[in-house]
């Protein structure tokens, strides 16, 4: 199937996180396919999209969209519907939000790569607690959810084939949408990292600093055990975390770091720390690409990316004592950096691209399934 008969879509290209890096890999899989998004922050766009033909909706023209894009979620259904009915043999729609609102001609086969069913519809309390501070905005958001949740469910029924980014999300797709899916794990840029057995003794967190990430668990634990914890990243929870750390010299806040500095921090750390539950979690695999063990909360995506005792240690007790016991187990284990790297290579980008291309071609060779 030629690439000019495929359409790619994503929620927006504004924050350049793991979902956007995955979408960049999709673009590399089908480099000639046009890209449809609600809006793009061209000043911070990943260079991977420099050669992409990007179509933005009218949302692109709204003042302050790059800063306030999350607060404007009620408008995105209208933004994607404004494209009209797009025509292609296949559409590969990457979404954790609204891109599934795109409309297609009846002949178009729709493949939905689901990062997670939208949290603001299906896990509303969790989302509003961590993303919206204003009480008024929370009240307004809850009213919109009453309308948007059934609409999101209706949009899911227009997807012919669901692809989940993990077994964790696969379960949510079944629970919320009542649909089966296949799992194709997100790509990891393994080639960017060197296996470095040497380390500086520090434990590293590289994350957006928001409360649901559970970083306060790690801060509390490392305050007690005295080992060096480096926290790289920015976000609304930084002030609270610094207050919790109380200026302890063994807990260092780096703030936002460049990609080059992030790679350097990963390659020189003792171990990587994932203290909260993630849908999947790419950074722990990037650490494993550098041969570093991972100290992770045994829940969510970590259960699929960290092999306990072989590529890291998992804890189920998130108390300072539980995390410290896991740290001591990590310290007493002899790790094989090359074996850890081999595990990460199972998630390398070429594996992802081949899996996506093969799945789309395989399904396009079959009759279209009957939609719910």
Helices and strands as residue ranges (DSSP letters): G 3-5, E 6-9, H 18-29, E 34-37, G 42-44, G 47-49, E 54-56, G 58-61, H 65-68, G 73-75, H 76-81, E 85-86, E 90-95, G 99-101, E 103-104, E 109-114, H 119-122, H 124-131, H 135-156, E 161-164, H 167-172, I 173-177, E 182-183, G 190-192, E 203-206, G 211-213, H 215-225, E 229-232, H 238-245, E 251-255, H 259-268, E 271-274, H 283-289, E 293-297, H 302-305, E 312-315, H 320-331, H 337-345, H 349-364
